[in-house]
Amino acid sequence: MVKGGQHDKALLQWLWMAGAALQHQNQFQATDILCGKICLELNGNPDYLDIIGLNYYYNNQWLNGTTNFLVWKDEPKDNRWRPLSSLIAEVYKRYKKPIVIKKQVT
């Protein structure tokens, strides 16, 4: 049996994780539209993508709802932090296109 405070804490944790998952999926929205995975009325098509360009920065894994990020060099690693290879594999699995990693500097 879950006591009141523990139940509230578990619910808040679940809501935080659901929000983080939604934010993670939202980063793919423009590319998903372009290749026709969503918003089918816009006539996207996978043929519009020939290569996927990714930007990666050491501090690009954020804590949902904050301005804090997961620190890559922490030991032991935070279990929410994902290595670059895992992120690239996710993008490749999603689009099945060649990937280039490019750092954009202004």
Contacts in CASP RR format, 6 or more apart in sequence:
PFRMAT RR
TARGET T0000
AUTHOR 0000-0000-0000
METHOD contacts of the structure
MODEL  1
MVKGGQHDKALLQWLWMAGAALQHQNQFQATDILCGKICLELNGNPDYLD
IIGLNYYYNNQWLNGTTNFLVWKDEPKDNRWRPLSSLIAEVYKRYKKPIV
IKKQVT
2 10 0 8 1.000
16 64 0 8 1.000
19 64 0 8 1.000
20 64 0 8 1.000
20 80 0 8 1.000
23 64 0 8 1.000
28 94 0 8 1.000
29 38 0 8 1.000
31 49 0 8 1.000
31 52 0 8 1.000
31 95 0 8 1.000
32 38 0 8 1.000
32 39 0 8 1.000
33 39 0 8 1.000
33 42 0 8 1.000
33 44 0 8 1.000
34 44 0 8 1.000
34 48 0 8 1.000
34 49 0 8 1.000
35 44 0 8 1.000
35 45 0 8 1.000
35 46 0 8 1.000
35 48 0 8 1.000
35 49 0 8 1.000
35 95 0 8 1.000
36 42 0 8 1.000
36 43 0 8 1.000
36 44 0 8 1.000
36 45 0 8 1.000
36 46 0 8 1.000
46 95 0 8 1.000
49 95 0 8 1.000
49 97 0 8 1.000
50 97 0 8 1.000
50 98 0 8 1.000
51 97 0 8 1.000
51 98 0 8 1.000
51 99 0 8 1.000
51 100 0 8 1.000
52 91 0 8 1.000
52 92 0 8 1.000
52 95 0 8 1.000
52 97 0 8 1.000
52 98 0 8 1.000
52 99 0 8 1.000
52 100 0 8 1.000
53 99 0 8 1.000
53 100 0 8 1.000
53 101 0 8 1.000
53 102 0 8 1.000
54 87 0 8 1.000
54 88 0 8 1.000
54 91 0 8 1.000
54 99 0 8 1.000
54 100 0 8 1.000
54 101 0 8 1.000
54 102 0 8 1.000
55 101 0 8 1.000
55 102 0 8 1.000
55 103 0 8 1.000
55 104 0 8 1.000
56 84 0 8 1.000
56 87 0 8 1.000
56 101 0 8 1.000
56 103 0 8 1.000
57 103 0 8 1.000
58 72 0 8 1.000
59 69 0 8 1.000
59 71 0 8 1.000
60 69 0 8 1.000
61 69 0 8 1.000
61 70 0 8 1.000
61 72 0 8 1.000
61 80 0 8 1.000
61 81 0 8 1.000
61 82 0 8 1.000
62 68 0 8 1.000
62 69 0 8 1.000
62 70 0 8 1.000
63 69 0 8 1.000
63 70 0 8 1.000
70 78 0 8 1.000
70 80 0 8 1.000
70 81 0 8 1.000
71 78 0 8 1.000
71 81 0 8 1.000
72 81 0 8 1.000
74 81 0 8 1.000
88 99 0 8 1.000
88 101 0 8 1.000
91 99 0 8 1.000
92 99 0 8 1.000
END
